[in-house]
């Protein structure tokens, strides 16, 4: 019985997939274009010396500045595209509302004019839109001629955006996890230095946890995408402290476009 159990255990180990030797991770930082006084300055993000992808929001105060500066620093630039609730959309389940598509196309055209060097696009929020198959199918047909990749931010479990991008023949990737954890941001706006310091420490701890989670995913699958937000000092400190450690462990940090297929 013992010999049989040992043989069975050895067989299971032999069948288990071996960890990937040099797993790849893409870090995407969302919401560029929207910058407030207490946020991490854009210039600090630009100085990061490993591959990182910045998602620039159209129709925002610093959209054009970020679009112009990002390529100069050698980072990857994508459009951070909002459907709902930024746009008021009807989103019927069985068809595309012509007015919905008109609004989306108009904003997409404006986004490309404001962010002309973008090589990809991901969704900002858009929980309802990304699970609406008719709109996602129509959107991907509009997006494809631009020759860029699509990253499904995966804001909800029922998203069909990645599936529709692949079906349309667009190189696509999926977000695995949000590094900020989606927890309450009010403390980050506090004027009390002690409250703000505690919020930054919490943000950093949350980011460190999720960064290790995404590293585990990459080790199993060979690659993974993680999304953070440029507002948070804790997220910035986490990435500048922890990414060098992960690189020393053999993880490769790449642009999001490298993981699109």
Secondary structure, DSSP 8 states (H G I E B T S, - for coil): -HHHHHHHHHHHHHHS----TT-EEEEEEEEET---TTS--HHHHHT--S--EEEEETTSTTHHHHHHHHHHTT-EEEEEEE-TTTS-----SSS--HHHHHHHHHHHHHHHHHSTT--EEEEES-HHHHT-HHHHHHHHHHHHTT--EEEE---STT--HHHHHHHTT--EEE--EETTTT---GGGG-S-HHHHHHHHHHHHHHHHHHHHHHHHHHHHHSEEEEEEETT-HHHHHHHHHHHHHHHHTT-EEE-GGGG--
